Amino acid sequence: MTDEGYLKRMAAWYGQLSEAERTAPVNLYLYQPARAEYDVRFGGRKDARDIAALFTLARRQLGNGGITDGFYMLALADTVEKMDIQVYEHYRVLADLLLEAARAALGSQDPRVLCALMKGVRLGLLDPEKYLPAARGAFESAGPCAETAGFYQRALREYGRCME
């Protein structure tokens, strides 16, 4: 569990970003999972609509070619994991965006994408019969340097959790 002070600081930093900065994939990754967690734990779920709208806007800005951006996909997976299913309409928006990106990214070697796919499988949002074999192939073909990379390790952990 993340502490309330950390989540408040993340919210304050997020509040200083311009609209364009808020939809940048790396900033979605940095801020939205914490924002969703704060909203669920301390905010009364009142920001769920805005979080879903932000990802929808980012999707439009990225276009079809950009939806496989690793930070965008990982931001979606991490945020949907933190969002409460009690705000189903907004949760479903994120889940649908993740599914759309996952379909476009099938076969990707990007460890951030692999991590997002494995998290999507673990959360029950993506079909394991489709995505686990593709991830297994990506892990088997990765070079020895990849094994020490942080996102690669995170993707492997998610893969292991899917296989449990």
N, C-alpha and C positions, 0 to 999 in steps of 0.2 A: 504494500500500500504506500502510496505517495502521501507526504504530509500536506496539510492545508496551506502552510506558509509557502512551500515551493509552488503549489498550484496557483496561489494568489500572485506570486511574482511572475509566473509565466503569463497569467492573464494581463498583468500590467504591461509587460513587454509587448504582448500581442496588441494591446490597445494603442501602442505608439506607432504601429505599422500603417503605412498607407494602404488603400484598397488594393492597389496593384501588388504591393509586397505581400499582402495577406493571401493572395491566390498563387504565389510562386510555390512550386512543388516542395522545395526545401523548407519553406516556412509552414506549409500545411503539415509537413512531417514534424517540425519542431514544436508547433503550438497546438494543433487541433486535438491530438490524443489527450494532452493535459487539460485542455479546455473542456473536453467531453467528460473527463473524469471529475473535474471540479463541478461541472454542471450536475452530474448524477449525485455526487456525494454531498455537495454543499449548496448548490444553486437552484434546487427545486425543478431541474429539468427545463428551465425556461429558455436556454440557449440552443436547444436541439434543433429548432427550426433554422436558426441562423447558421449553425454548423453545416446542416444539410444544404442550405442555399449557397454557402461558400464553396462547397465541393462541386455543386452543380455549375456555378459560375466558372470555377477553375476548369471544369471539364469542357465547357464551351470555349474557353480561351486556349486550351491546349489543342483542340481539334482532334481529329481521328489519329493523326500521327503521333501526338504527344501523350495519349492516354496510357501508354506503356512506360512512361517515365517512372523509374524505380522509386523515387521519393514520393511521387503522387500515389502510386499503388500502395506503398508501405504506409503512407499517411492514412489512406482509406482503411486498410486492414487494422492498423493500430487504433484508429478512431472508432470504428464500428465495434471493436472489442470493448472499448471503454463506455460506449453509449448504451443506455438502458433500453431493453426491448419494450419497456412500458411506453416509450415514445415511438411506437412501431412505425408510424408513417415516415418519420425522419430516419430511423434505423434502416428501414427498407430502401430509402433513397441511397444511402451509403452502400448497402449490400448490393443493390442493382448496379451502381457505378463500379464497384469492385468486380462484379461478374463480367461486365462489359470490358473492362480493362484486362481481366484475366483471359478472356477469349482471344483478345488481340495479342496478348503476350505469350501465349502458349508456345513453348520451345525456347524461350529466352534463357540466356546464360547469365544475365545480370543477377547477382546475389540478392539485391534488394527486391527485385521482382520475385525471385524464388521464395524469399522469406514471406512476401505478401501472399503468394499463392498458397504456401503451406499453412499460413495462419488462416486464410480463407477456408481451406479444407478442414483444419482443426475446429473452426467455429461452426462448421456445417453449412457454410455458404457456397462452397465449391465442391464439385463432384470428385471424390477421391479416385474413382476409376479412370478419370480423364487426366487429372493433374499430378497424382503421385508418380505414375510411370514417367511422365515428362520431366519431373523434378529429379527422379532417380537417374535418368539419362544425363541430365545436366551435371549432377554431382559426380557421376562416373567419368565424365569427359573433362572435368575441371583440372587444371594443371596443379602441380604441387604448391605453387605460390598462393593459390586461392585458399588453401586450407588454413592459412594464418590470417586471412582478412576478416575483419570484424563482422561485416554483413554476411559473409559466407558462413561463418560460425553460427550466427544467429539463424540463418536459413537451415542449416543442418540440425540445430536444436528443434526448430519448428517441425522439421521433417520427422525427427525422432518422436516428438510428441504426437504427431499424426499416426505413427505406426504403433503406438502403445495400445 
